[in-house]
Amino acid sequence: MEYSIRSCEVSDLPKLVILCQKHAEFEKASFSPTGKEEALKKALFSSQPKLFCLVVAANETIVGYVSYTFDYSTWDAATFMYMDCLFLEEEARSFGIGDVLLQKLKKIGTEHNCVNIQWQTPQFNERAIKFYKRIGATGKDKVRFTLDL
């Protein structure tokens, strides 16, 4: 598969919202596309972005993305990168693209003096867990809670 990885552009946002919806469906989570394009535009492209995103482009569209933020760890007293989402369309899987995306994140994290990259995935996502362990990541058994506001 021929592809390129680049920073998300404003013109990618309609397809990014579709990929977010597919990602949510894959993770058995609820998702509403309402207002997402404008909210993502603000988060990604403001003068002080809250979110960063790389996209996987192939055949004049995007077939995957990885989004991340920078946060601060009290325990480490250091900045870390939080990988919020990593998703590839089914046809873009098994080509090593996830590996390339994570290598790019490692480089960005190093450039930003991050102590590590953190993320989570559902326990049922055995394929992702196997991939993450293969690249040397370690997991911690925790329960993630959400409190709606």
Residue, then its C-alpha position, 0 to 999 in steps of 0.5 A: m500500500e502506498y501512503s504518506i503520513r503528514s500533519c492533519e490539514v483543515s481539508d481533512l476534517p470532514k473525513l477525520v470526523i468519519l474516521c473518529q466515528k468508525h473508531a468509536e464504533f470499533e471501540k463500542a462507544s457512543f459518538s455523535p458527529t454533531g459539531k465535531e468538525e468545528a470543535l476539532k478545527k478549533a482544537l487543532f488549528s488555533s494559535q495555541p492548539k490543544l490537540f495535534c494530529l497526524v493523518v495517513a493519506a492514501n489514494e487522495t483521502i485519509v485512511g487513518y490518524v493518530s492524535y495526541t496531546f502534551d500533559y504533565s505527570t505529577w509523579d514524574a514531575a515531567t511532561f508526557m505525550y498522551m496518544d488519544c487515538l490511533f486508528l487505521e481503516e481495515e484496508a490500511r492495517s497490517f502494512g506496518i503503518g502503526d509502527v511508523l506512526l508510533q516512531k513519529l510520535k516517539k520522535i515528536g515526544t523526544e523533541h518536546n522533552c517528554v518522559n514517555i507516551q501514554w495511551q489506553t485501549p479496550q481490553f477486548n482489542e487483542r490485536a492492538i494489545k499484541f501490537y503494543k507489546r511487540i513494540g515494547a510497551t507495557g500495560k497497567d491494569k487500571v479502570r478508567f472512569t468518566l464523570d459527565l459534566 
